[in-house]
Amino acid sequence: MSAVRLEIPEETLISLKTDAESFGRDLKMLGAVKLFELGKLSSGRAAQLAGMTRVEFLLALRRFKVSPFQMTEDELRQDVLNA
């Protein structure tokens, strides 16, 4: 496993009313969600990055208003029509 070290200003942590450990967990989740949303990671790999199961990750996407489906609305509609 690789590690990344970030320097976060103490003022940022104070503004967010959080500590470094919680902030790190939040960043991992936010990064996983965004990379999934951009199609750069599968839901399984994004879940792994976030430190949770795939099902937990897919359910958590709702909090971030990100669809678990990686299809556009038109692609989904076409898929349904062809089924």
mmCIF file of the N, C-alpha and C atoms, coordinates in Angstrom:
data_MODEL
# 
_entry.id   MODEL 
# 
loop_
_atom_site.group_PDB 
_atom_site.id 
_atom_site.type_symbol 
_atom_site.label_atom_id 
_atom_site.label_alt_id 
_atom_site.label_comp_id 
_atom_site.label_asym_id 
_atom_site.label_entity_id 
_atom_site.label_seq_id 
_atom_site.pdbx_PDB_ins_code 
_atom_site.Cartn_x 
_atom_site.Cartn_y 
_atom_site.Cartn_z 
_atom_site.occupancy 
_atom_site.B_iso_or_equiv 
_atom_site.pdbx_formal_charge 
_atom_site.auth_seq_id 
_atom_site.auth_comp_id 
_atom_site.auth_asym_id 
_atom_site.auth_atom_id 
_atom_site.pdbx_PDB_model_num 
ATOM 1   N N  . MET A 1 1  ? 0.848   -1.178 0.000   1.00 0.00 ? 1  MET A N  1 
ATOM 2   C CA . MET A 1 1  ? 0.000   0.000  0.000   1.00 0.00 ? 1  MET A CA 1 
ATOM 3   C C  . MET A 1 1  ? 0.889   1.234  0.000   1.00 0.00 ? 1  MET A C  1 
ATOM 4   N N  . SER A 1 2  ? 0.501   2.229  -0.758  1.00 0.00 ? 2  SER A N  1 
ATOM 5   C CA . SER A 1 2  ? 1.232   3.495  -0.813  1.00 0.00 ? 2  SER A CA 1 
ATOM 6   C C  . SER A 1 2  ? 0.583   4.498  0.123   1.00 0.00 ? 2  SER A C  1 
ATOM 7   N N  . ALA A 1 3  ? 1.364   5.471  0.530   1.00 0.00 ? 3  ALA A N  1 
ATOM 8   C CA . ALA A 1 3  ? 0.858   6.529  1.400   1.00 0.00 ? 3  ALA A CA 1 
ATOM 9   C C  . ALA A 1 3  ? 1.141   7.877  0.751   1.00 0.00 ? 3  ALA A C  1 
ATOM 10  N N  . VAL A 1 4  ? 0.243   8.825  0.967   1.00 0.00 ? 4  VAL A N  1 
ATOM 11  C CA . VAL A 1 4  ? 0.390   10.188 0.478   1.00 0.00 ? 4  VAL A CA 1 
ATOM 12  C C  . VAL A 1 4  ? 0.315   11.098 1.689   1.00 0.00 ? 4  VAL A C  1 
ATOM 13  N N  . ARG A 1 5  ? 1.229   12.024 1.767   1.00 0.00 ? 5  ARG A N  1 
ATOM 14  C CA . ARG A 1 5  ? 1.248   12.962 2.889   1.00 0.00 ? 5  ARG A CA 1 
ATOM 15  C C  . ARG A 1 5  ? 0.813   14.334 2.392   1.00 0.00 ? 5  ARG A C  1 
ATOM 16  N N  . LEU A 1 6  ? -0.159  14.924 3.078   1.00 0.00 ? 6  LEU A N  1 
ATOM 17  C CA . LEU A 1 6  ? -0.645  16.250 2.727   1.00 0.00 ? 6  LEU A CA 1 
ATOM 18  C C  . LEU A 1 6  ? -0.451  17.188 3.906   1.00 0.00 ? 6  LEU A C  1 
ATOM 19  N N  . GLU A 1 7  ? -0.103  18.405 3.610   1.00 0.00 ? 7  GLU A N  1 
ATOM 20  C CA . GLU A 1 7  ? -0.017  19.419 4.651   1.00 0.00 ? 7  GLU A CA 1 
ATOM 21  C C  . GLU A 1 7  ? -1.294  20.246 4.596   1.00 0.00 ? 7  GLU A C  1 
ATOM 22  N N  . ILE A 1 8  ? -2.046  20.214 5.681   1.00 0.00 ? 8  ILE A N  1 
ATOM 23  C CA . ILE A 1 8  ? -3.314  20.921 5.773   1.00 0.00 ? 8  ILE A CA 1 
ATOM 24  C C  . ILE A 1 8  ? -3.170  22.011 6.823   1.00 0.00 ? 8  ILE A C  1 
ATOM 25  N N  . PRO A 1 9  ? -3.457  23.244 6.458   1.00 0.00 ? 9  PRO A N  1 
ATOM 26  C CA . PRO A 1 9  ? -3.358  24.319 7.453   1.00 0.00 ? 9  PRO A CA 1 
ATOM 27  C C  . PRO A 1 9  ? -4.297  24.054 8.633   1.00 0.00 ? 9  PRO A C  1 
ATOM 28  N N  . GLU A 1 10 ? -3.822  24.295 9.813   1.00 0.00 ? 10 GLU A N  1 
ATOM 29  C CA . GLU A 1 10 ? -4.628  24.093 11.021  1.00 0.00 ? 10 GLU A CA 1 
ATOM 30  C C  . GLU A 1 10 ? -5.921  24.899 10.946  1.00 0.00 ? 10 GLU A C  1 
ATOM 31  N N  . GLU A 1 11 ? -5.855  26.079 10.329  1.00 0.00 ? 11 GLU A N  1 
ATOM 32  C CA . GLU A 1 11 ? -7.037  26.917 10.188  1.00 0.00 ? 11 GLU A CA 1 
ATOM 33  C C  . GLU A 1 11 ? -8.135  26.224 9.382   1.00 0.00 ? 11 GLU A C  1 
ATOM 34  N N  . THR A 1 12 ? -7.733  25.437 8.397   1.00 0.00 ? 12 THR A N  1 
ATOM 35  C CA . THR A 1 12 ? -8.703  24.695 7.597   1.00 0.00 ? 12 THR A CA 1 
ATOM 36  C C  . THR A 1 12 ? -9.439  23.689 8.467   1.00 0.00 ? 12 THR A C  1 
ATOM 37  N N  . LEU A 1 13 ? -8.689  22.954 9.276   1.00 0.00 ? 13 LEU A N  1 
ATOM 38  C CA . LEU A 1 13 ? -9.297  21.970 10.170  1.00 0.00 ? 13 LEU A CA 1 
ATOM 39  C C  . LEU A 1 13 ? -10.233 22.648 11.168  1.00 0.00 ? 13 LEU A C  1 
ATOM 40  N N  . ILE A 1 14 ? -9.810  23.789 11.678  1.00 0.00 ? 14 ILE A N  1 
ATOM 41  C CA . ILE A 1 14 ? -10.648 24.531 12.629  1.00 0.00 ? 14 ILE A CA 1 
ATOM 42  C C  . ILE A 1 14 ? -11.922 25.006 11.935  1.00 0.00 ? 14 ILE A C  1 
ATOM 43  N N  . SER A 1 15 ? -11.788 25.544 10.725  1.00 0.00 ? 15 SER A N  1 
ATOM 44  C CA . SER A 1 15 ? -12.959 26.022 9.982   1.00 0.00 ? 15 SER A CA 1 
ATOM 45  C C  . SER A 1 15 ? -13.954 24.899 9.716   1.00 0.00 ? 15 SER A C  1 
ATOM 46  N N  . LEU A 1 16 ? -13.441 23.712 9.460   1.00 0.00 ? 16 LEU A N  1 
ATOM 47  C CA . LEU A 1 16 ? -14.296 22.565 9.175   1.00 0.00 ? 16 LEU A CA 1 
ATOM 48  C C  . LEU A 1 16 ? -14.744 21.839 10.443  1.00 0.00 ? 16 LEU A C  1 
ATOM 49  N N  . LYS A 1 17 ? -14.237 22.294 11.595  1.00 0.00 ? 17 LYS A N  1 
ATOM 50  C CA . LYS A 1 17 ? -14.558 21.664 12.886  1.00 0.00 ? 17 LYS A CA 1 
ATOM 51  C C  . LYS A 1 17 ? -14.264 20.169 12.853  1.00 0.00 ? 17 LYS A C  1 
ATOM 52  N N  . THR A 1 18 ? -13.048 19.854 12.433  1.00 0.00 ? 18 THR A N  1 
ATOM 53  C CA . THR A 1 18 ? -12.638 18.457 12.315  1.00 0.00 ? 18 THR A CA 1 
ATOM 54  C C  . THR A 1 18 ? -11.188 18.311 12.744  1.00 0.00 ? 18 THR A C  1 
ATOM 55  N N  . ASP A 1 19 ? -10.731 17.075 12.808  1.00 0.00 ? 19 ASP A N  1 
ATOM 56  C CA . ASP A 1 19 ? -9.331  16.810 13.107  1.00 0.00 ? 19 ASP A CA 1 
ATOM 57  C C  . ASP A 1 19 ? -8.675  16.191 11.879  1.00 0.00 ? 19 ASP A C  1 
ATOM 58  N N  . ALA A 1 20 ? -7.367  16.060 11.918  1.00 0.00 ? 20 ALA A N  1 
ATOM 59  C CA . ALA A 1 20 ? -6.610  15.589 10.750  1.00 0.00 ? 20 ALA A CA 1 
ATOM 60  C C  . ALA A 1 20 ? -7.034  14.190 10.320  1.00 0.00 ? 20 ALA A C  1 
ATOM 61  N N  . GLU A 1 21 ? -7.292  13.310 11.261  1.00 0.00 ? 21 GLU A N  1 
ATOM 62  C CA . GLU A 1 21 ? -7.666  11.936 10.918  1.00 0.00 ? 21 GLU A CA 1 
ATOM 63  C C  . GLU A 1 21 ? -9.026  11.891 10.212  1.00 0.00 ? 21 GLU A C  1 
ATOM 64  N N  . SER A 1 22 ? -10.003 12.599 10.749  1.00 0.00 ? 22 SER A N  1 
ATOM 65  C CA . SER A 1 22 ? -11.335 12.641 10.123  1.00 0.00 ? 22 SER A CA 1 
ATOM 66  C C  . SER A 1 22 ? -11.271 13.307 8.751   1.00 0.00 ? 22 SER A C  1 
ATOM 67  N N  . PHE A 1 23 ? -10.494 14.376 8.667   1.00 0.00 ? 23 PHE A N  1 
ATOM 68  C CA . PHE A 1 23 ? -10.336 15.079 7.397   1.00 0.00 ? 23 PHE A CA 1 
ATOM 69  C C  . PHE A 1 23 ? -9.712  14.150 6.350   1.00 0.00 ? 23 PHE A C  1 
ATOM 70  N N  . GLY A 1 24 ? -8.738  13.368 6.752   1.00 0.00 ? 24 GLY A N  1 
ATOM 71  C CA . GLY A 1 24 ? -8.113  12.408 5.840   1.00 0.00 ? 24 GLY A CA 1 
ATOM 72  C C  . GLY A 1 24 ? -9.101  11.384 5.319   1.00 0.00 ? 24 GLY A C  1 
ATOM 73  N N  . ARG A 1 25 ? -9.948  10.866 6.208   1.00 0.00 ? 25 ARG A N  1 
ATOM 74  C CA . ARG A 1 25 ? -10.983 9.909  5.786   1.00 0.00 ? 25 ARG A CA 1 
ATOM 75  C C  . ARG A 1 25 ? -11.957 10.570 4.811   1.00 0.00 ? 25 ARG A C  1 
ATOM 76  N N  . ASP A 1 26 ? -12.351 11.812 5.130   1.00 0.00 ? 26 ASP A N  1 
ATOM 77  C CA . ASP A 1 26 ? -13.270 12.533 4.238   1.00 0.00 ? 26 ASP A CA 1 
ATOM 78  C C  . ASP A 1 26 ? -12.645 12.754 2.863   1.00 0.00 ? 26 ASP A C  1 
ATOM 79  N N  . LEU A 1 27 ? -11.370 13.123 2.831   1.00 0.00 ? 27 LEU A N  1 
ATOM 80  C CA . LEU A 1 27 ? -10.692 13.337 1.550   1.00 0.00 ? 27 LEU A CA 1 
ATOM 81  C C  . LEU A 1 27 ? -10.634 12.059 0.726   1.00 0.00 ? 27 LEU A C  1 
ATOM 82  N N  . LYS A 1 28 ? -10.373 10.936 1.385   1.00 0.00 ? 28 LYS A N  1 
ATOM 83  C CA . LYS A 1 28 ? -10.345 9.658  0.665   1.00 0.00 ? 28 LYS A CA 1 
ATOM 84  C C  . LYS A 1 28 ? -11.709 9.364  0.045   1.00 0.00 ? 28 LYS A C  1 
ATOM 85  N N  . MET A 1 29 ? -12.765 9.602  0.808   1.00 0.00 ? 29 MET A N  1 
ATOM 86  C CA . MET A 1 29 ? -14.112 9.341  0.301   1.00 0.00 ? 29 MET A CA 1 
ATOM 87  C C  . MET A 1 29 ? -14.447 10.295 -0.842  1.00 0.00 ? 29 MET A C  1 
ATOM 88  N N  . LEU A 1 30 ? -14.170 11.582 -0.644  1.00 0.00 ? 30 LEU A N  1 
ATOM 89  C CA . LEU A 1 30 ? -14.448 12.555 -1.696  1.00 0.00 ? 30 LEU A CA 1 
ATOM 90  C C  . LEU A 1 30 ? -13.663 12.250 -2.968  1.00 0.00 ? 30 LEU A C  1 
ATOM 91  N N  . GLY A 1 31 ? -12.419 11.867 -2.814  1.00 0.00 ? 31 GLY A N  1 
ATOM 92  C CA . GLY A 1 31 ? -11.600 11.509 -3.965  1.00 0.00 ? 31 GLY A CA 1 
ATOM 93  C C  . GLY A 1 31 ? -12.140 10.283 -4.675  1.00 0.00 ? 31 GLY A C  1 
ATOM 94  N N  . ALA A 1 32 ? -12.551 9.282  -3.898  1.00 0.00 ? 32 ALA A N  1 
ATOM 95  C CA . ALA A 1 32 ? -13.104 8.058  -4.480  1.00 0.00 ? 32 ALA A CA 1 
ATOM 96  C C  . ALA A 1 32 ? -14.383 8.360  -5.248  1.00 0.00 ? 32 ALA A C  1 
ATOM 97  N N  . VAL A 1 33 ? -15.254 9.182  -4.659  1.00 0.00 ? 33 VAL A N  1 
ATOM 98  C CA . VAL A 1 33 ? -16.513 9.541  -5.315  1.00 0.00 ? 33 VAL A CA 1 
ATOM 99  C C  . VAL A 1 33 ? -16.235 10.280 -6.621  1.00 0.00 ? 33 VAL A C  1 
ATOM 100 N N  . LYS A 1 34 ? -15.346 11.252 -6.583  1.00 0.00 ? 34 LYS A N  1 
ATOM 101 C CA . LYS A 1 34 ? -15.063 12.043 -7.788  1.00 0.00 ? 34 LYS A CA 1 
ATOM 102 C C  . LYS A 1 34 ? -14.416 11.190 -8.875  1.00 0.00 ? 34 LYS A C  1 
ATOM 103 N N  . LEU A 1 35 ? -13.476 10.339 -8.511  1.00 0.00 ? 35 LEU A N  1 
ATOM 104 C CA . LEU A 1 35 ? -12.827 9.474  -9.497  1.00 0.00 ? 35 LEU A CA 1 
ATOM 105 C C  . LEU A 1 35 ? -13.818 8.493  -10.101 1.00 0.00 ? 35 LEU A C  1 
ATOM 106 N N  . PHE A 1 36 ? -14.771 8.014  -9.299  1.00 0.00 ? 36 PHE A N  1 
ATOM 107 C CA . PHE A 1 36 ? -15.831 7.152  -9.827  1.00 0.00 ? 36 PHE A CA 1 
ATOM 108 C C  . PHE A 1 36 ? -16.724 7.948  -10.779 1.00 0.00 ? 36 PHE A C  1 
ATOM 109 N N  . GLU A 1 37 ? -17.120 9.158  -10.337 1.00 0.00 ? 37 GLU A N  1 
ATOM 110 C CA . GLU A 1 37 ? -17.996 10.004 -11.145 1.00 0.00 ? 37 GLU A CA 1 
ATOM 111 C C  . GLU A 1 37 ? -17.367 10.321 -12.504 1.00 0.00 ? 37 GLU A C  1 
ATOM 112 N N  . LEU A 1 38 ? -16.061 10.536 -12.531 1.00 0.00 ? 38 LEU A N  1 
ATOM 113 C CA . LEU A 1 38 ? -15.354 10.842 -13.770 1.00 0.00 ? 38 LEU A CA 1 
ATOM 114 C C  . LEU A 1 38 ? -15.083 9.607  -14.621 1.00 0.00 ? 38 LEU A C  1 
ATOM 115 N N  . GLY A 1 39 ? -15.411 8.428  -14.090 1.00 0.00 ? 39 GLY A N  1 
ATOM 116 C CA . GLY A 1 39 ? -15.180 7.188  -14.824 1.00 0.00 ? 39 GLY A CA 1 
ATOM 117 C C  . GLY A 1 39 ? -13.741 6.714  -14.778 1.00 0.00 ? 39 GLY A C  1 
ATOM 118 N N  . LYS A 1 40 ? -12.956 7.245  -13.870 1.00 0.00 ? 40 LYS A N  1 
ATOM 119 C CA . LYS A 1 40 ? -11.547 6.857  -13.762 1.00 0.00 ? 40 LYS A CA 1 
ATOM 120 C C  . LYS A 1 40 ? -11.357 5.631  -12.880 1.00 0.00 ? 40 LYS A C  1 
ATOM 121 N N  . LEU A 1 41 ? -12.315 5.363  -11.977 1.00 0.00 ? 41 LEU A N  1 
ATOM 122 C CA . LEU A 1 41 ? -12.276 4.171  -11.138 1.00 0.00 ? 41 LEU A CA 1 
ATOM 123 C C  . LEU A 1 41 ? -13.622 3.460  -11.213 1.00 0.00 ? 41 LEU A C  1 
ATOM 124 N N  . SER A 1 42 ? -13.578 2.145  -11.184 1.00 0.00 ? 42 SER A N  1 
ATOM 125 C CA . SER A 1 42 ? -14.816 1.370  -11.080 1.00 0.00 ? 42 SER A CA 1 
ATOM 126 C C  . SER A 1 42 ? -15.372 1.543  -9.674  1.00 0.00 ? 42 SER A C  1 
ATOM 127 N N  . SER A 1 43 ? -16.606 1.145  -9.477  1.00 0.00 ? 43 SER A N  1 
ATOM 128 C CA . SER A 1 43 ? -17.195 1.262  -8.142  1.00 0.00 ? 43 SER A CA 1 
ATOM 129 C C  . SER A 1 43 ? -16.450 0.400  -7.133  1.00 0.00 ? 43 SER A C  1 
ATOM 130 N N  . GLY A 1 44 ? -15.944 -0.746 -7.569  1.00 0.00 ? 44 GLY A N  1 
ATOM 131 C CA . GLY A 1 44 ? -15.183 -1.614 -6.670  1.00 0.00 ? 44 GLY A CA 1 
ATOM 132 C C  . GLY A 1 44 ? -13.862 -0.988 -6.235  1.00 0.00 ? 44 GLY A C  1 
ATOM 133 N N  . ARG A 1 45 ? -13.140 -0.412 -7.186  1.00 0.00 ? 45 ARG A N  1 
ATOM 134 C CA . ARG A 1 45 ? -11.858 0.233  -6.861  1.00 0.00 ? 45 ARG A CA 1 
ATOM 135 C C  . ARG A 1 45 ? -12.078 1.503  -6.041  1.00 0.00 ? 45 ARG A C  1 
ATOM 136 N N  . ALA A 1 46 ? -13.133 2.254  -6.362  1.00 0.00 ? 46 ALA A N  1 
ATOM 137 C CA . ALA A 1 46 ? -13.439 3.456  -5.596  1.00 0.00 ? 46 ALA A CA 1 
ATOM 138 C C  . ALA A 1 46 ? -13.806 3.086  -4.158  1.00 0.00 ? 46 ALA A C  1 
ATOM 139 N N  . ALA A 1 47 ? -14.568 2.024  -3.998  1.00 0.00 ? 47 ALA A N  1 
ATOM 140 C CA . ALA A 1 47 ? -14.925 1.548  -2.656  1.00 0.00 ? 47 ALA A CA 1 
ATOM 141 C C  . ALA A 1 47 ? -13.679 1.150  -1.886  1.00 0.00 ? 47 ALA A C  1 
ATOM 142 N N  . GLN A 1 48 ? -12.767 0.486  -2.560  1.00 0.00 ? 48 GLN A N  1 
ATOM 143 C CA . GLN A 1 48 ? -11.504 0.084  -1.933  1.00 0.00 ? 48 GLN A CA 1 
ATOM 144 C C  . GLN A 1 48 ? -10.732 1.316  -1.463  1.00 0.00 ? 48 GLN A C  1 
ATOM 145 N N  . LEU A 1 49 ? -10.669 2.339  -2.299  1.00 0.00 ? 49 LEU A N  1 
ATOM 146 C CA . LEU A 1 49 ? -9.989  3.576  -1.931  1.00 0.00 ? 49 LEU A CA 1 
ATOM 147 C C  . LEU A 1 49 ? -10.664 4.233  -0.726  1.00 0.00 ? 49 LEU A C  1 
ATOM 148 N N  . ALA A 1 50 ? -11.991 4.200  -0.699  1.00 0.00 ? 50 ALA A N  1 
ATOM 149 C CA . ALA A 1 50 ? -12.746 4.810  0.394   1.00 0.00 ? 50 ALA A CA 1 
ATOM 150 C C  . ALA A 1 50 ? -12.708 3.968  1.668   1.00 0.00 ? 50 ALA A C  1 
ATOM 151 N N  . GLY A 1 51 ? -12.262 2.721  1.554   1.00 0.00 ? 51 GLY A N  1 
ATOM 152 C CA . GLY A 1 51 ? -12.166 1.855  2.728   1.00 0.00 ? 51 GLY A CA 1 
ATOM 153 C C  . GLY A 1 51 ? -13.494 1.244  3.135   1.00 0.00 ? 51 GLY A C  1 
ATOM 154 N N  . MET A 1 52 ? -14.294 0.879  2.141   1.00 0.00 ? 52 MET A N  1 
ATOM 155 C CA . MET A 1 52 ? -15.600 0.282  2.437   1.00 0.00 ? 52 MET A CA 1 
ATOM 156 C C  . MET A 1 52 ? -15.932 -0.759 1.385   1.00 0.00 ? 52 MET A C  1 
ATOM 157 N N  . THR A 1 53 ? -17.029 -1.467 1.595   1.00 0.00 ? 53 THR A N  1 
ATOM 158 C CA . THR A 1 53 ? -17.457 -2.448 0.607   1.00 0.00 ? 53 THR A CA 1 
ATOM 159 C C  . THR A 1 53 ? -18.067 -1.728 -0.588  1.00 0.00 ? 53 THR A C  1 
ATOM 160 N N  . ARG A 1 54 ? -18.201 -2.436 -1.675  1.00 0.00 ? 54 ARG A N  1 
ATOM 161 C CA . ARG A 1 54 ? -18.778 -1.860 -2.885  1.00 0.00 ? 54 ARG A CA 1 
ATOM 162 C C  . ARG A 1 54 ? -20.221 -1.439 -2.639  1.00 0.00 ? 54 ARG A C  1 
ATOM 163 N N  . VAL A 1 55 ? -20.989 -2.266 -1.956  1.00 0.00 ? 55 VAL A N  1 
ATOM 164 C CA . VAL A 1 55 ? -22.386 -1.939 -1.669  1.00 0.00 ? 55 VAL A CA 1 
ATOM 165 C C  . VAL A 1 55 ? -22.470 -0.683 -0.797  1.00 0.00 ? 55 VAL A C  1 
ATOM 166 N N  . GLU A 1 56 ? -21.639 -0.594 0.231   1.00 0.00 ? 56 GLU A N  1 
ATOM 167 C CA . GLU A 1 56 ? -21.616 0.601  1.090   1.00 0.00 ? 56 GLU A CA 1 
ATOM 168 C C  . GLU A 1 56 ? -21.284 1.848  0.268   1.00 0.00 ? 56 GLU A C  1 
ATOM 169 N N  . PHE A 1 57 ? -20.311 1.699  -0.622  1.00 0.00 ? 57 PHE A N  1 
ATOM 170 C CA . PHE A 1 57 ? -19.917 2.830  -1.468  1.00 0.00 ? 57 PHE A CA 1 
ATOM 171 C C  . PHE A 1 57 ? -21.058 3.265  -2.379  1.00 0.00 ? 57 PHE A C  1 
ATOM 172 N N  . LEU A 1 58 ? -21.688 2.312  -3.040  1.00 0.00 ? 58 LEU A N  1 
ATOM 173 C CA . LEU A 1 58 ? -22.785 2.644  -3.950  1.00 0.00 ? 58 LEU A CA 1 
ATOM 174 C C  . LEU A 1 58 ? -23.932 3.316  -3.205  1.00 0.00 ? 58 LEU A C  1 
ATOM 175 N N  . LEU A 1 59 ? -24.218 2.860  -1.991  1.00 0.00 ? 59 LEU A N  1 
ATOM 176 C CA . LEU A 1 59 ? -25.267 3.492  -1.195  1.00 0.00 ? 59 LEU A CA 1 
ATOM 177 C C  . LEU A 1 59 ? -24.852 4.893  -0.736  1.00 0.00 ? 59 LEU A C  1 
ATOM 178 N N  . ALA A 1 60 ? -23.570 5.089  -0.459  1.00 0.00 ? 60 ALA A N  1 
ATOM 179 C CA . ALA A 1 60 ? -23.065 6.384  0.006   1.00 0.00 ? 60 ALA A CA 1 
ATOM 180 C C  . ALA A 1 60 ? -23.072 7.436  -1.094  1.00 0.00 ? 60 ALA A C  1 
ATOM 181 N N  . LEU A 1 61 ? -23.092 7.024  -2.354  1.00 0.00 ? 61 LEU A N  1 
ATOM 182 C CA . LEU A 1 61 ? -23.079 7.980  -3.467  1.00 0.00 ? 61 LEU A CA 1 
ATOM 183 C C  . LEU A 1 61 ? -24.243 8.957  -3.404  1.00 0.00 ? 61 LEU A C  1 
ATOM 184 N N  . ARG A 1 62 ? -25.343 8.519  -2.820  1.00 0.00 ? 62 ARG A N  1 
ATOM 185 C CA . ARG A 1 62 ? -26.523 9.379  -2.729  1.00 0.00 ? 62 ARG A CA 1 
ATOM 186 C C  . ARG A 1 62 ? -26.225 10.655 -1.941  1.00 0.00 ? 62 ARG A C  1 
ATOM 187 N N  . ARG A 1 63 ? -25.412 10.543 -0.890  1.00 0.00 ? 63 ARG A N  1 
ATOM 188 C CA . ARG A 1 63 ? -25.046 11.709 -0.074  1.00 0.00 ? 63 ARG A CA 1 
ATOM 189 C C  . ARG A 1 63 ? -24.353 12.779 -0.902  1.00 0.00 ? 63 ARG A C  1 
ATOM 190 N N  . PHE A 1 64 ? -23.690 12.349 -1.965  1.00 0.00 ? 64 PHE A N  1 
ATOM 191 C CA . PHE A 1 64 ? -22.916 13.266 -2.812  1.00 0.00 ? 64 PHE A CA 1 
ATOM 192 C C  . PHE A 1 64 ? -23.642 13.596 -4.113  1.00 0.00 ? 64 PHE A C  1 
ATOM 193 N N  . LYS A 1 65 ? -24.888 13.120 -4.213  1.00 0.00 ? 65 LYS A N  1 
ATOM 194 C CA . LYS A 1 65 ? -25.707 13.352 -5.409  1.00 0.00 ? 65 LYS A CA 1 
ATOM 195 C C  . LYS A 1 65 ? -25.018 12.852 -6.683  1.00 0.00 ? 65 LYS A C  1 
ATOM 196 N N  . VAL A 1 66 ? -24.423 11.668 -6.563  1.00 0.00 ? 66 VAL A N  1 
ATOM 197 C CA . VAL A 1 66 ? -23.747 11.024 -7.692  1.00 0.00 ? 66 VAL A CA 1 
ATOM 198 C C  . VAL A 1 66 ? -24.487 9.725  -7.986  1.00 0.00 ? 66 VAL A C  1 
ATOM 199 N N  . SER A 1 67 ? -24.831 9.527  -9.230  1.00 0.00 ? 67 SER A N  1 
ATOM 200 C CA . SER A 1 67 ? -25.540 8.316  -9.631  1.00 0.00 ? 67 SER A CA 1 
ATOM 201 C C  . SER A 1 67 ? -24.601 7.112  -9.628  1.00 0.00 ? 67 SER A C  1 
ATOM 202 N N  . PRO A 1 68 ? -25.085 5.971  -9.160  1.00 0.00 ? 68 PRO A N  1 
ATOM 203 C CA . PRO A 1 68 ? -24.268 4.759  -9.231  1.00 0.00 ? 68 PRO A CA 1 
ATOM 204 C C  . PRO A 1 68 ? -24.169 4.193  -10.646 1.00 0.00 ? 68 PRO A C  1 
ATOM 205 N N  . PHE A 1 69 ? -24.981 4.735  -11.547 1.00 0.00 ? 69 PHE A N  1 
ATOM 206 C CA . PHE A 1 69 ? -24.975 4.274  -12.935 1.00 0.00 ? 69 PHE A CA 1 
ATOM 207 C C  . PHE A 1 69 ? -24.013 5.124  -13.743 1.00 0.00 ? 69 PHE A C  1 
ATOM 208 N N  . GLN A 1 70 ? -23.133 4.460  -14.473 1.00 0.00 ? 70 GLN A N  1 
ATOM 209 C CA . GLN A 1 70 ? -22.159 5.192  -15.271 1.00 0.00 ? 70 GLN A CA 1 
ATOM 210 C C  . GLN A 1 70 ? -22.602 5.290  -16.717 1.00 0.00 ? 70 GLN A C  1 
ATOM 211 N N  . MET A 1 71 ? -23.882 5.502  -16.895 1.00 0.00 ? 71 MET A N  1 
ATOM 212 C CA . MET A 1 71 ? -24.439 5.687  -18.225 1.00 0.00 ? 71 MET A CA 1 
ATOM 213 C C  . MET A 1 71 ? -25.105 7.049  -18.264 1.00 0.00 ? 71 MET A C  1 
ATOM 214 N N  . THR A 1 72 ? -25.092 7.662  -19.425 1.00 0.00 ? 72 THR A N  1 
ATOM 215 C CA . THR A 1 72 ? -25.849 8.905  -19.565 1.00 0.00 ? 72 THR A CA 1 
ATOM 216 C C  . THR A 1 72 ? -27.329 8.550  -19.591 1.00 0.00 ? 72 THR A C  1 
ATOM 217 N N  . GLU A 1 73 ? -28.168 9.557  -19.433 1.00 0.00 ? 73 GLU A N  1 
ATOM 218 C CA . GLU A 1 73 ? -29.612 9.338  -19.467 1.00 0.00 ? 73 GLU A CA 1 
ATOM 219 C C  . GLU A 1 73 ? -30.022 8.736  -20.814 1.00 0.00 ? 73 GLU A C  1 
ATOM 220 N N  . ASP A 1 74 ? -29.438 9.235  -21.899 1.00 0.00 ? 74 ASP A N  1 
ATOM 221 C CA . ASP A 1 74 ? -29.763 8.716  -23.231 1.00 0.00 ? 74 ASP A CA 1 
ATOM 222 C C  . ASP A 1 74 ? -29.321 7.266  -23.389 1.00 0.00 ? 74 ASP A C  1 
ATOM 223 N N  . GLU A 1 75 ? -28.117 6.936  -22.877 1.00 0.00 ? 75 GLU A N  1 
ATOM 224 C CA . GLU A 1 75 ? -27.631 5.553  -22.953 1.00 0.00 ? 75 GLU A CA 1 
ATOM 225 C C  . GLU A 1 75 ? -28.531 4.619  -22.162 1.00 0.00 ? 75 GLU A C  1 
ATOM 226 N N  . LEU A 1 76 ? -28.955 5.047  -20.983 1.00 0.00 ? 76 LEU A N  1 
ATOM 227 C CA . LEU A 1 76 ? -29.835 4.255  -20.150 1.00 0.00 ? 76 LEU A CA 1 
ATOM 228 C C  . LEU A 1 76 ? -31.191 4.046  -20.822 1.00 0.00 ? 76 LEU A C  1 
ATOM 229 N N  . ARG A 1 77 ? -31.737 5.125  -21.400 1.00 0.00 ? 77 ARG A N  1 
ATOM 230 C CA . ARG A 1 77 ? -33.018 5.035  -22.094 1.00 0.00 ? 77 ARG A CA 1 
ATOM 231 C C  . ARG A 1 77 ? -32.900 4.065  -23.276 1.00 0.00 ? 77 ARG A C  1 
ATOM 232 N N  . GLN A 1 78 ? -31.825 4.161  -24.031 1.00 0.00 ? 78 GLN A N  1 
ATOM 233 C CA . GLN A 1 78 ? -31.625 3.263  -25.178 1.00 0.00 ? 78 GLN A CA 1 
ATOM 234 C C  . GLN A 1 78 ? -31.477 1.822  -24.715 1.00 0.00 ? 78 GLN A C  1 
ATOM 235 N N  . ASP A 1 79 ? -30.790 1.620  -23.624 1.00 0.00 ? 79 ASP A N  1 
ATOM 236 C CA . ASP A 1 79 ? -30.597 0.277  -23.060 1.00 0.00 ? 79 ASP A CA 1 
ATOM 237 C C  . ASP A 1 79 ? -31.935 -0.325 -22.654 1.00 0.00 ? 79 ASP A C  1 
ATOM 238 N N  . VAL A 1 80 ? -32.797 0.491  -22.052 1.00 0.00 ? 80 VAL A N  1 
ATOM 239 C CA . VAL A 1 80 ? -34.112 0.017  -21.635 1.00 0.00 ? 80 VAL A CA 1 
ATOM 240 C C  . VAL A 1 80 ? -34.972 -0.314 -22.847 1.00 0.00 ? 80 VAL A C  1 
ATOM 241 N N  . LEU A 1 81 ? -34.919 0.513  -23.882 1.00 0.00 ? 81 LEU A N  1 
ATOM 242 C CA . LEU A 1 81 ? -35.710 0.282  -25.094 1.00 0.00 ? 81 LEU A CA 1 
ATOM 243 C C  . LEU A 1 81 ? -35.255 -0.981 -25.831 1.00 0.00 ? 81 LEU A C  1 
ATOM 244 N N  . ASN A 1 82 ? -33.968 -1.300 -25.741 1.00 0.00 ? 82 ASN A N  1 
ATOM 245 C CA . ASN A 1 82 ? -33.435 -2.471 -26.434 1.00 0.00 ? 82 ASN A CA 1 
ATOM 246 C C  . ASN A 1 82 ? -33.583 -3.753 -25.637 1.00 0.00 ? 82 ASN A C  1 
ATOM 247 N N  . ALA A 1 83 ? -34.035 -3.652 -24.407 1.00 0.00 ? 83 ALA A N  1 
ATOM 248 C CA . ALA A 1 83 ? -34.149 -4.847 -23.550 1.00 0.00 ? 83 ALA A CA 1 
ATOM 249 C C  . ALA A 1 83 ? -35.358 -5.666 -23.897 1.00 0.00 ? 83 ALA A C  1 
# 
